[in-house]
Amino acid sequence: MQAVILAAGSSRRLRPLTDNTPKCLLNIRDKNLLHRTIENVTDYGIDEFIFVTGYLENMIKDYLNENFPDLKMTFITNPGYENNNNSYSLWMTKDFVKNDILLLDSDILFDKKIIGKLLDSSHENCLAVNFTNDLDEEQIKVILDNKNKVLEIGKEISISKSAGESIGIEKFSTYFMKELFLILDRKISKENIINEFYEASFQEVIDNNDNSDHGNSIYAEDVGMFGCMEIDTVSDYEKAQSIII
């Protein structure tokens, strides 16, 4: 299994903290976000990583090479990170993803047991979801059926209909990624849709597999019992300093 970590953005909402430091290298107490993420993944025996970087990328590469010299690391540069979104960064990994993957955003503080929950899932394709009604308009929300199969995913979903928040950690099969990359390639190469969240393409995979219990259906795994938060703003960063994970 490979781990794909997206870390290209400039994180304007965290300035001035990110004026000279990429978000993923901001310390939460004694360790930065990226260090914590890699330890959480490697604790489950995964040592092959694909990183998509952009903003201040040399700082990220230098940190990883110095602190994790034994990892198998592939670095991909997203030169247009200021004008595209995470769907573009994910699309850039298409020639490097060869196995099942864990897909992670690089700005999440989370309990490593979330990785274990996804790896232990009976479903090949699953999202880590915090099952809660305490949601806001900015969160990626999901609508599920009675078997926790994802029917809809996106920011625009009604809070009242949502089962919870997709936190930005996913497990996908090689077969799923082949279909996802075909969709991303069409959108980006042919339709020039470059500034989009990758969940929009997840939704297209879901729609293509509608009414099927097999194929590339995606399921939600409830991780609400584990600590997790996304770091988007200065207030998020300050709050994270007091969270014990």
ABEGO torsion letter per residue (X at the ends): XBBBBBAABAGAAAOAAAAABBAAABBBEABBAAAAAAAAAAAAGBABBBBBBBBGAAAAAAAAAAABAABBBBBBBBAAAAABBAAAAAAAAAAABABBBBBBBAABBBBAAAAAAAAABABABBBBBBBBABBBAABBBBBBBAAGBBABBEAABBAAABAEBBAGBBBBBAAAAAAAAAAAAAAAAAAGBABBBAAAAAAAAAAAABGBABEABBBBBBAAABBBBBBABAAAAAAAAABBX
